[in-house]
Amino acid sequence: MSQVSYARYGKDNIRLYKVDKDEKNGIQTVTEMTVCSLLEGDIETSFTEADNSVIVATDTQKQTTYILAKQNPINPPELFAAILGEHFVKTYSHIHAAHIKIIQHRWTRMIIDGKPHPHSFYRDSDETRVVEAVAREGKGIDIRTKIEKLLVLKSTGSAFHGFHRDEYTQLGETWDRILSTEVEAGWKWKTFKNVDEVRKVDFNAVWKAARDITLKTFAEDDSASVQATMYKMCDQILACAPLVDTVDYSLPNKHYFEIDLSWHKGLKNTGKDATVFAPQSNPNGLIQCTVTRKFKSKL
C-alpha cells in the first residue's frame, strides 16, 4: 500500500502588469510581476482516486490573481501576496495553506530634461524583488522578502589573508583585490495574524533600507572577507527593522584574476601594477549565512 505524504499544486508564471493612474497630477506608476500560487489541503483524492472535485483549477487561480490585482494594491508585493494567500485559504474550506511567490521586475522612471517623466520607464538592471508568502489556516501569514540578481563590484578595498593553510592550499594571500558578487539577500518577517496586520507595515521602507545597507556596506567596508562584510549587512538590517526575525545572504565570489604579462618585454601587470584582469565564470566561491536576533532568556 502507498499514500500521498506531500502534495501541492497551482499556477506558475502568471504575468501581471498594473498601471496606477494619478489623474489629478497626470502621473502614472507601473508595476510588473510574475506570480506563482500553490495550494495545499484535502486534495489527496485527486491523486489517488481521480477525484477532480477537490481541485481549485489552476486557471481559477490565475483569474483570481488578476481580479484581486484589479481590486487591491499590488505594491508592496508583500501585501498582495498576503491578500492572495489569505483569499484562497478563506474561500475554499478544504484548502489549508496557500504558497505565493512574487517576482517584481524593475521599471525605473525616466528622467527627461532633468525632470521625472510622468509615464515613461526603463529597465536599468536584471535585479528583482522577490516575496515568498505562506498563508496557513488558523496559523497566520509568514512572509520572506528577497533581493536577487543585484550585481555589484568594487575595484579595491577588499583583502583575504590569514586563512587556514595546509598541504592542499595553493591560493596566495592578498591585501588588495577586486570584490564582485551577485547579491541574494533575504529577510523573514515575524508571523502576521492576518492581512490587516500586514497592511500596517511599510515594506517598501524596509526594502529600501536593506538595499541601501547592502550597497553602502559593500562599498565602504574595508573587507577582510566576504564573510565579515555580509555579517555586518545582516546585523544592520536587523537593527533597523524590528519586525524582521532573520536575515540571510548568499554571495557568490565573482573572481577577476591578474594576468602575468611579464613574458612580453617585461610588461608589469601583477600586484600593485595590475590593471588588466581576466573575469572568471566558474568555479567560484559561494558564501552563505543566516543571522538571527539574540533573545534574552526569561529565566
Buried (B, 14 or more C-beta within 10 A) or exposed (E): EEEEEEBEBBBEEBEBEBEEEEEEEEBBBBBBBBBBBBBBBEBBBBEEEEEEEBEBEBEBBBEBBEEBBEEEBBBBBBBBBBBBBBBBBBEBEEBBBBBBBBBBBBBEBEEEEEEEBBEEBEEEEEBBBBBBBBBBBEEBBBBBBBBBBBEBEBEEBBBBEEEEEEEEEEEEEEEEBBBBBBBBBBBBBEBBEEBEBBEEBEBBEBBEBBBEBBBEBBEEBEBEBBBEBBBBBBEBBBEEBEBBBBBBBBBBBBBBEBBEBEEEEEEEBEEEEBEEBEEEEEEEEEBEBEBEEEEEEEE
